[in-house]
Structure formats: structure tokens, C-alpha cells
Amino acid sequence: MPAKRRSASMTMRSGGTTGTAAWLSLAATPVFATMALLTATLGPGATDLLCSAAHGGSSLGGMVPMYALMSVFHAAPWLRLVSARASR
């Protein structure tokens, strides 16, 4: 018999490590999105210059695209939370 899958809202309401881990997983997307915004706003730093030289000047080689992709890859907990609340 397959194990019962817990929704994101159920996991976050429960206490303990699982609840803390669920809330912590929600922190990744806004943090990476903020880092992408700050990096784009403040301009290229030393790391951007090093990264672009290593990638041959590719537009996908900077820190802003990396942070943007990381925020997209970590968006799954947010999507689960939104879909769980929309289905109520």
C-alpha cells in the first residue's frame, strides 16, 4: 500500500523537523530572487567578470542568470503551497 502523501499545508502546520524543513524550503526562492535582483541592480562584480571570462562571454554565464535559475528550480514548494490553498 503506498504511503499517504502529505500536502504542503499539512506539513507546514505540523510541528517538529518536518514542519521546519517545509518552511525552510520556502525560503530558497525569495532569497535567490533577491540575490538576482541585487546582483543585476548593483552591477557586475569581480565574480561576474571571472565567470564571463571563463564561459567565453556567454550571456548565460553570469551570476544573475544563475540566481534566476536557482529561484526557478526551488519554486516547487511555493507551487505546492499555492495549489494546496487553491484546492480548498
Buried (B, 14 or more C-beta within 10 A) or exposed (E): EEEEEBBBBBBBEEEEEEBEEBEEBBEBBEBBBEBBBEBBEEEBEEEBEEBBEEEEEEEEBBBBBBBBEBBEEBBEBBEBBEEBEEEE
